[in-house]
Amino acid sequence: MGHPVVVGGAGGHVERPISRWAWHGWANALVLAWLLAASALAGMATAGVAGVPAWLAVHAFLLGAATTAIVVWSEHFAVAVLRARAVDRPWSVARLATLTAGQVAVLSGVSRSVTPLLVAGAVAVAAAVAGHGVVLWRLRRHSLGGRLAGVVDYYLAACAALLAGAVLGALLGSGAVGHEPWHSRAHLAHAHLNVGGWVLLTMLGTLFMLLPTTLPAQVDERTGWALRWCLRLAGPGLAIGVAGLLLGLRGVAVAGLLGYVAGAGLAAVTFARTLWRRRPRTGPAWLLTAAVGWLLGAAVADLVLVAAAPGAAVGEDGLRGIGVALLVGTVGQALVGSLTFLLPVVLGGGPAAVRAAGARLNRWWPARLVLANAAAALAAADASRRAGMLLAAAVAVEFLARAAGLVVPRLHWPARFAAPGGRAAALGAGAGAVLTAVAVLVATSGSGDSPRQDEHVAAGPARTVEVELADMRVRPATVDVPAGTRLILDVVNRDSQRHDLRTATGERTPLLRRGERAMLDLGVVTGEVKAWCTVPGHRAAGMTFTVTTSSGHGSHVDGADGLVPYDAALKPAERGSLHRIELPVVEKRANGRTVWTFGGTVPGPTLRGKVGDVFEVTLVNTGSMGHSIDFHASALAPDGPMRTIEPGERLVYRFRAQRAGIWMYHCSTAPMTQHIAAGMFGAVIIDPPDLAPVDREYVLVASEVYAGEPGSDARAEALRTGSPDGWAFNGIAGQYDEHPLAARVGQRVRFWVLNAGPGGTVSFHVVGAQFDTVYAEGAYRLRGGPGGAQALGLTAAQGGFVETVFTEPGTYTLVDHDMRHAEGGAHGRIAVAG
């Protein structure tokens, strides 16, 4: 009968057991409350409401609604298929209360970047699910079994997946794995465990029983065999796939996910056999059938995406589409379809009442089916995702209105809670707490660590500062401006994953993909302003930014002159014969002009190796037009690896270094002059086999500087006539005047020099020094002996190195000895200490 609950009455009180409805009514009211919160948050996030990120809606749905429904209904189904005695309700209530508290704590902790709250919430969720798993295991162990007893094994495997996923989620949220590539790998593994394991394994196991029931139809005679083998394929497959994703082993990940797809396919074949004998005629049957189709399609798409990605570095865009398809098409439809069928059953009241409730929930189900699947299809595509998510939220709200009309009037609130079982009534308060907590999260999203600036202060001069988001850092991390300055941040994302920037005063950018930028107007700044990335775990990992104010008239950005110089110091070649590099194309504003770059810098990163080494360079076009790359250090047919790729595409350029020298790489997309002049060049150094060690090495890539915008008529004419506006070493004219290179008396210093052009010549010279070693275009021109050299002459795309030993302390000047070039910016200083 259940545990007694004390209920107040006019003449005292009586005890009565908790009915099935007293449990399922309040528990499913909690599910509906989470579903309502998720729908509202999805609508606000899609509409661009400030402070409501999309991930909050996703977690309210998966961690909130889906997880609560799984805990409630998997226990119910386990008792049914095992023909076991009902679970003691007070313990079920305690587990569900712990779960709800943990869910709210996780969402609050991540939203507010409060790591202790996040960790406490994750522990509570894990404890509730672990307790749930223990109950299921005891039921399974002591049951008599049956044809569908294997369903409970899916639930146990799902619990194990969630516990592992919760550990990764806590590590991600706390910033413990904030650096790449581990952050991306852990995020990928976390998603596969929580969705593919916890949600979808539970769904697959349940459908072996629930789908035939909704038709209604006899369970297929092969169901017992299919139950066993589906889990034997999907469970280990998921574990192996997650291990491969976490370790970056693409072959292992593909092998594991192939097993998962095989298991899901076997289940789909079993379901299809049942559907062939009995076609679906009701809303729940059709919704569950459509959910199976989306599940199988998403699993196959996920496998293909991982198989096509180099090193299991799965692209975010593809994952986003698959995730939304699963969210709306699979999990959403399965949850709505299941509740449509199950709620009337647990409502009770006799056959007539069950039929009336079922008719109410099934009303207009064809429209619900069509709109839900249309929403999933729209949301899976990036261009129509907003429309799809809004449509999905509308479908969910329509179902919630009908379900709430059945559930809420049947709820009763006991007057006393003296008996343990009386805690079931407190679930109503839990539902209210969920909605209240979410409302608080949204309402306080603009609050933070510092007050909003005084808008009545007279505005000073406006200042625009470029802020880069990359490598789990904000650069610059600090900006100092005079009080009263109107500050505008030009925020650009250089990272492979999405980031945003939100200030403590409420201003924020949208989530930016790699290469995207947004202007953030902070208004008149009168005091310190803090900002951070709101993606879960990123603030804890170090993605913070601070604006400070000074009373003086100067301002600086991470330095006295606002210039971050290109690091000319050259590191030795890495050990090993295989060098893997990912090189993104980044179009940006830098130093007052628009540049197109490899890796975000001009020149691009310098690659270094030895003769015989293999370079595997992945070019990722995050720009707005077609780009390509040509490595002069390679000797192979240009047709394939040097082809132009469009925005969003990537290619792998693999070559073996066969000859020594300093080699140019550049964009080879026509017109090449435009792309090289815009900054798309860099150097590859292949050490000669007999290269002697030196005390210091520097790399200096000389180039012409053209004003105006890339592709403009003015720049095209200047390139045609060979009339640059300036010359530079390493992309910025005169940068080593304020930031001189360093050396000491008696040290041997080697200067690698490359002329990137796109035209003209370079005559590299150090004022006050003589070169005793000259290496140009793969051969030594001078090496020891009484002779010396004063300059290294290079035409476009040529390179080499020179060596010298400074004999006296002082400041030496490096120049392009074509004095027009030197006076136009191709100069710098070397500070030689005694």
N, C-alpha and C positions, 0 to 999 in steps of 0.2 A: 504493500500500500504506500510506503514511503515514510519519511520522517515527519512527526507531528509538528504543526505550527500553531501558535497561540493566536487566536483571533478575538478581538474585543466584541462584546455584545451588550444589549441593554441590561441583561440580568447577570452580568459577570463576564466570563469567557469560557470558551470551549476549545478543545484541541481537535484538529483534524489533519490528516496527512496531506502532504504536498501532492497535488494531482499532477498528471502529465502536463496539463495545460499551465498550471502554476509555474512549472519550470520552463517549458518551451515558449510560453507567452512572453515572459520577461527576457529570456535569452534571445529570442528572435526580435524582440523590440530593440535590443541592443544592436543586433545586426543591421536593422533598418535605420537606426540612428547613425551608425557609421556610414551606411550607404548614402544617407541624406547629406552628411557632412562632406563625403567625397564628391558627390555631385555638385554641391554648392561651391566647393573649392575648385573643382575642374572648370566650372563656368567662370569663376572670377579670374583664375589663372589664364584661361584662354582669352578672356576679354582684356587682359593686361592690367588688372587691378594691382596697384603698387603693394609690395610686401607679400604677395601670394604666389610663390613659385609653383611650377607644375609638379615638382616632386612631392609637395605636401599633399596634393590631391591623390597622387599615385599611392603613397604610403597610407593615407587614410582609407583607401579602397582595399589594398592588398594586406597591409598589416592590421588594419582595423576590421572592415566588413568581412573580407574573405577569411582571415584567420579566425575570427570569432565564429563564423559559420562552420568552419572546419572542425573546431574544437567541440562545438555543440552537436553537430550532426554525425560526425564520425563515431562519437561515443554511442549515439542512438543506434546507428547502423550496426556497430560492433555487437551490441547486445542482441539485435534482431537476428543477424546472420549466424551468431554463435549459439543462439537459443539460451543465453546466459541470464542470470539474475540481474535485475536493474542495479545500476551503480548507486551507491549511497549519495543522495542529493546534496547534503551539506558539503561534502567534499567537492562535488562538481561546482557548487556555488563558489566555494573558496578559490578553486583554480580559475574560474572565470573572472572573479573579482581581481585576482592577482594579475591575470592577463590584461584586463582592461587598464588597471593602474600602470602596468608596464608599457602598454601601447601609448597612453597619453604622455608618460614620462619620456619615451623615445622621441616622439614628435616634438615635444616641448624642448627637450635637450638639444636636438639637432637645430631646430628653428632659432633658438636663442644662443647657440654655441656654448651651452653649459655642459661640459664633458661629464662631470660627476652625475648629473641628472640623466644624461644619455646612457651611461654605463649602468646606472641603477635600473633604468627602464629595460635595457637589454637583458640584464640578469633576471628581472621579474618575468619577462616574456619567456626566456629560456626555462626558468623554473616551472612556470605554468605548463609549458609544452612537455617538459620532461616528466612532470607529474601525470599529465595526460597520457604520455607514452607508457608509463609504468602501469597505469590502470588498464590500458589496452593489452599490454603484454600479459598481465595476470588473467584477464578474460580469455585471451587466446590460449594460454597455457592450461587453464582448468576447464576449457570447454569440451564438448563432445565432438566438435568439428562439424562438418557439413559441406555441401557442394560449394557454397560461397564463403567458406571460412577464410579462404585465401585473401579476401578483401581486406581483412584486418592487417595482413602483412604489408599491404600498401600503406596503410596508415602508420605503421611502425617505421617503415622506411622513410616516409614523409617527415615524421618527427625527427629522425636522425639528420635529415637534410636541413631542417630548420635550425636545429641546434648548431650545426656547423656554419650555416649562413648567418646566425645571430652573432657568432664569434667574429666573423669577417665584418659584419655590419658595425659592431662596436669598434673594431680596429679602424675602419674607415671613418666613422663618425668622430672618433677621438683624435684623428690625424696621425695615428701610429704608423700608417702606411701611406703617408702623404706624398712621397716622392715617386716619380716615374722610374721604371715601368711598373713598379709593384702596385701603385695605386690603381692603374687601369686594369691590371690583371686581377687584383682583389675585387674590384667593383664588378668585373665580368663574372668571376666565380660566385660572388654573393648573389647576383641576379639569377644565375642558373640554379643555384641551390634553393633559393627561396621561391622562385616561380616554377622552374622545371621540377624541383623536388617536392617541396612542401605543398604547393597548390596543385600542380598537374598530376603528380602521382596519386594524391588523394582523389582527384577528379576521375582519373582512369579507373582506379579500383572501384569507386562508387558506381560508375556508369555500368559496370558489368551487372550490377543488381538493379540500379534505378531506371536505366533506359528501358529494359523490357517491362518494368512495372508501369511506366507511363504510357505504354502503347495501347493496352496491355498485351503481352505475348509471353509464351513459354520461354524460359531461359534456354539458350542454345545448348545442345548436348556436348559441345566442345568447350563450354565455358570454363570448366574446371582445369582442363589442360591449358587453355589460353591464359587463364589467370596466373598460373604458375610461370609459364614461359615469358609472358609479357614482363613480369617483374624481374625475372632472371636476366632478361636482356636490358631493360630500361634502368633498373637500379644500379648494377655495376657499371653500365655504360655512362650513367650520369656521374658516378664517382670518378671514373677514369677521365671523362671529359673535363670535369672541373679541375682535376689535378693537372691535366695538360694546359688548360687555360691559365691556371695560377702560376705554372712554371714557364709559360711561354713556349711550350712544346707543341707545335701545330699538329704533327703526326699523331701524337698521343691524344690530343683533344679531338681530332677528327675521328679516330678509332672509337673513342668512348661515345661521342655523340651519334656515331653511326649505329651503335648498339641501342642507344636510346630511341632513335628513329625507328629501328627495327621493332622494338617493343611496342611503341605507339602504333606502328603499322599493323602489327598482329592484333592489337586490341581493336583497331578500326575495322579490320576484316571480320572479326567476330561480331561487332556491332552491325556491320553491313549485312551479314547473314540473317540476323534477327530482323532488321528492317526490311529485308527482301520478303520475308514471310508475312510481316505485319507492317504495313505502311503507316507512318505517323499521321494522326488526325487531330491532335490537340496541340495547344500552344507549348506546354512543357516538352512534349516529345520532339517537336520541330526545333525548339530552341536548343535542346541538348544535342540533337543531331547536327545542327549548324555549328555548335561549339566544338564538336569532334572534328569537323572539317577544318576549322580555323586552327585547332591544335596541331593536326597533322601537317598542315601547310606551313605553319610557323616553325615547327620542329625541322622540317626539311630545309626551309630558308635559312635557319640558324646554322645548320650543318654546312650548307653551301657557302655561307658567309665566312665561317671559320676556315673552311678548306681553301678559300680563295685569298685569305689574308696572310701576309708574310709573318711568320713567327707567332701566329695566333694573336697578332695585334689587330683585333677586329675593329672595323671602322664604326664610329659612333652613329653616323647617319643610318647605316643599315640596321644596327641594333635598335635604334629608336623606332623605326618602322615596324620591325618584328615585335618589339615590346608593346607598342600600342595595339597591334593586331591581336596579340594575346590578351591584353587587358580588356579590350572591348568585345572582340569576337569570341574569345574562349571563356575567360573567367567571368566576364559580365553576363554573357548569355547563359552560362551554366548556373550561375548564382540565381538569376531571375527565374530561369526555367525550373530549377529545383524548388525554390520557395513557392512558386506558383502551384506546384503539385503538392508539396508537403504541408504548407500552412493550413489548408482546409482540413487535412487529415488530423493534425494535432489540435485544431480548434475543437473538434468533437461536436457533441450536441445531437448526434444521430445522423442517419443517412441523409435525411432531407436537408439538414443544416450544412453537412459537408458538400452536398451537391450545389446548394445556393452559394456557399463561399467559393467553390471552384468556378462556378459560372461568373461570379463577380471578377475574380482575378483573371479569368481567361477571356474576358470581354475585349474585343478588338485585337486579339492576339495576332492575326495575320499582319496588321499594320505594325504592331510591335516587332514582329519578326523581320519584316522588310526594312524598317527603319534602323533596327539594331545592326543588321548586316551591312546596310549602306553606311552607317556611321563607322563601322570597323574598316570598311574599304576606303572611305575618305580619310580616316585618321592615319591609316598606314602610309599614305603618301604625304611627303613633306609639304607640298604646295597646298593641299586641302586639309591639313591636320586640324586647324582651328575649327573649321566647319564640322568636321567629323566628331571632335570632342564635344562641341556644343550640342550636336544632335544626340550623341550618346548620353549626355547629362539630361537632356530633355526626356529621352525614353526612360531613364532611370527614375526621374522625378514622377512621371506618369504612373509607373508601376508602384512607386512608394506611396502615392496618394491612395491607390486602391488597397494596397496591403495594410497601410495604417488605418484605413477605414474599417478593416476587419479586426485588427489586433488591438488597437487602443481601447475601443469600448469594452473589450472583454477583460481588461486588466483590473485587478483589485489591489488595494493597498492595505495590508494588515495593520491593525492599530498598534500591535505590540510585536516585539522581536525577541522575546525572552528565549524561545527555543531556537536551537541552531538552524533548523530548517527555515525559520522566519527570515533568514538572510536572503532568501530568494526574492522577496519583495524589494529588497534594496537595489536590485538590478535596474529598477526604474530610475533611481537616482543616478546610477551609472550611466544610463543613456543620456540623461540631462547633463551629466558631467562631461561626457564626450563632446556634445555640442557646445557647451560653455567653454571647454578648454580650447577647442578649435577657434571659437569666436575671439577668445583672448589672444590666441596666437596671431590672428589676422589683425586685430585691433592694435596690438602692441608692436607690430612688425616695424613700424617706423621709429620706435623708441630705441635708445641706445646709451652709449657711454658718455655723450657730451650733449649739451643743450643746443637747440637750434640757434643759428646766428641772429643777432638783432637786426631786423630788417629796416629799422629806422636810422641806422648809422649812415652817414653820408658816404656814398660809394666813391671809392678811389679809382685808379686806372684798372682796366680789365687785363687779366693775364690768362693765357691759355697754356696748359702744360700737357704734354703727351705722357700717358701712363700705360705701360705695357703689362699684360697679364701673361706670365709664362713660367714654366718650371716650378709651379706651386709658390710663386712669389709675385709681388707687385713691385714694378720698377718704374720710377724710383719709389722707395719705401716711405720717404719723407719729403715734403715740399714746404719751404718756409717763404712766406710772403708778408709784406707789410700789412698791418691791421687796416681794414677798410678796403682791401683789394677785392674786386669782383673776380672770383676764380672759376675758370672753366676747365674741366678735365677732358682731354681727348683720349678716351679709353679704347685700347685696341687689344684684342686677344691674340697672342702668338702661340698658344698652346694647342695640343691635339684634342683636348677636351674642353667642354664649355665652361665659361666663367662669367661672373658679373662683378659689379662693384656697387655696394650699398653703403651710404654714409649713416652715421648715427643720428643725423638730423632728418633722415627719411628719404633723401634723394637716392635714386638707384638707376642703373642701366638695365636693359633686358639681358637675358642670358645670351652671351655672344659666342658664336662658333669661331673656329680658327680663322683669322683674317678679318673678322667683322670688327667694327668700331662704333662707338656711340659717344655723343657729347653729353657731359654731365655738368650742368650749371649749378655751382654751389652758392651762387649769389654773393653778397657782401660778407666776407669772412672777417670776424672780429676776435675769434678765439680758436682754440684747438678743435679740430674736427677729425674724428676717426672714421675709417671706412674698412670694409672687408668683403671678401667673396662669400656669398651666402650658400654656395653649394655645400652639401653636408660634408663636414670634415675639413674643408679647405681653409677656414679661418684658423682652426686649431693647428693646421699644418704650416701656418706662417703667411697666409695670403692676407696681410693687413697693410694699411696705408694711413699715414697721419699728415694732416696739414697743421703746421705751426705758424704763429704770427710773431712778427717782430715790430718794434717801434721805428726802426730805421727805414731808409728808402730803398735799400737793396733787397734782392731776393735771390734764393738759390734753390737748385734742385740737386740734392745729393752731391754737392760740390760747389766750389767758389764761383765757377763760371758757367755752370749748367751743362758742361760738355762731358760726356762719357766717352773717352777715347777708345779707339780700336786697339785691342791688346796685341802689340807687335811681337811679344816674346813667343818664341817657338819652342814647343815641347818636343822631346824625343819621340821617335816612332813607337807606337804601342807594340807590345810583344804579341807574338802570334802572326800567322800569315794570312788570316782572313779578317777584313775590316768591314763591318756592317755600319752603314750610316743612313739615317733618314734625313732627307733634305727638303724641307717645305719651301715652296715659293710664297714669299710674303711681300705684298704691296703695301707701302706705308708712307707716312710723312716723317721725315727726319732732317734735322738741321735746316729747316726752312724750305725744303724741297721734297717733291714726291719721288720715291725710289722704288724700284722693283728689285727684290733681293732673293738670294738663296739663304735660307735660314735666318732672315731678319737683319743681317748685317751687310755692309758694303766695305770691303769685299766679303764674299761668303766665307764660311769656315775653311781653314787651311787643312788639307788632308795630308798625311805623311805615312810612308811605308818604305819597304825595301824592294829591290828587284826580285821578282817572283811572287810577291804578295798579290792576293786577290782582293779587290774592292767590290763590294755589293752595295750600291747606292740606290736607295728608294726615293725617287722624286715624287713629291706630293704637291699637286697644284692647288693651292688654296687661294689663288688670285682670282682676278675677274676676267681673264682672257687666256688664250692658249700660250703655253710656254714649253720649253724643252731644255736639254742640257747636252753639251758636247765636251767630253774629256779628252784633251790632247794626249793625256798619259795612256790612252787606250789605242790599240791597233786592231780595229774590227770594222766591218761594214756598217755604215751609219744608218741604213734603212730602218732598222727596228729600234735600237736603244736611243737614237737621237731624234725620234719622231716627236712632233708636237702633241701634247696632251691638253685636253680641255679642263676648265675648272672642275674640281671635285674628283679628277682622275689621278691615278698614280701609275708609275712604271718602275721596274727594277732594271738598273744599268749595271751589268757585271762585267768586269774586265780584269785581266792579269797584267800587272806592271812588268814590262819587258825591258825597259831601258831607263837609266837614271837621268835626273835633271829636275828642274822646276817647271812644271807644265801648267798651262792655263786651262781652266774650264769656264764655259760661258753658255748662255742661252743661244741656241742656233735657230730660233724661230725668226723668219723674215718679217721686217728688215732687221738684220742682226745689229746694225749700228744703233738702232733705237733701244734695243733690249740691253746691249752692253753698256751704252751710255747711261741708261737708267739704273745701273748698278748690278747687273746680273753677270758677275764674273768672280773668279776665285783661283786659288793655286793648289796644285797637288805636288808635293815634294817627294821624289823617289831618291833615297840616298844612294850615292855611288858606293860600290862595295868596299872601297878603301877609304871611306870618309873618316877623317880623324876627329876625335872629340875636341870640343872647344869649351871655353868657360861660359860664353853667352851666345845665343843665336836669336836673330830677329828676322822677321819676314816683312818686306815692304812691297806692296803691290801698287805700282804707279798707274794712274789713269787720268783721262781728261774729264773735266767737270763742265756740264752743260746746264744752263739755267732754263727756266720754263718747265712746262709739264711734258712728260713723255708723250710722244705722238703729236705734239702741237706743230703747226706749220713753222713757227719760229725755230724750234729745235731741229726740225727736219732740214731747214735751210742751213742752219749752223753746221750740222753734221755733213751736209753735202759739200760745203765749202771748206770744211776743216777749220772752223773758227770757234774753238771752245771758249767758255767764259773763265776757265781756270784750270789748274792742274793740282793733283793731290797724291799723297802717299796714304794708302789704306782708307780711301774714301772721303776724308775730311781734310780740307786745305788747312795747313798750319797747325794741326792738332798737337804735334809733338813739340811745339814751341812752349805751350803751357804745361804739357805733360811730357817732359823729355825722357828719352830712353836712358837707361842706367848702365854704367860700366865702372871698372876700377883700373887703376894703373897696373900694367903688367898682365892684364887678362887678354886672352885671345878672343876676339869678337868676330862672329860670322854674320854677314848681312845677305840674306837671300832676297833677290830683287826680281820682280816680274813686271813687264810692260803689258798691261791689259788693254791699252788703247782707249777707244777702238782704232785710233790712228796715231801718227806721230812717233817720235823717238824719245828715248830716255838716256841721259848720260849721268849715271849715279856717281856722286862724289861726296867725300867727307872733308870739309875744310879743316886743315891742320893734320890730316892723317895720310898715310900712304898704304897701299894694299900690297902685301907680299904674296898673296894667293888670289888667283882669278880663275873662276870656272864659269864657262858660258856655253849654253846649248850642248850640254853633254860631254864637254871636254875641258881639261885644264889648259888655260892659256899661259898661266904663270904659277909656278909651284916651287918656292924656295929660290936659292941662288941670289946673286947680287942685285938682280933687277927688281923693279917695282912698277906699280901701276897707279895712275891717278883717277881713273874713271872706268866704269863698266858701261859700255854702250850697248843698247838694246833697241831693236825695232819692235813693231807691234807683235805681241804674242811670244816674244823671246824672253828668256830668263837665265839666271845664273846666280853665283854668289861670289862675294869678295871677303877677305879676311884681313884684319889688322890688329896690331897690339899698340894700345895707347901708352906713351912713355911719360906723359906729364898729366897732372890733374887739370881740370878746367872744363869749359863748355865748348863743345865742338858742334859744328853745324853740318847737317846732311842736306844735300840739295840735288835737284836735277840741274846739271851744269849748263843746260840750255837756259840761260838767265831769264828768258821770257817765262819759262815754266816755273823757275824758282821764285821769281817775283810775283807770279800768278798763283802761288800757294804750295808748290812742291818743295817745301823746306821743313826743317825741324831741328831739334837740338839733341845732343848727347851729353849727359852730365857725367863726367869722369871723376870719380873720387880718388883721393890720394891713398 
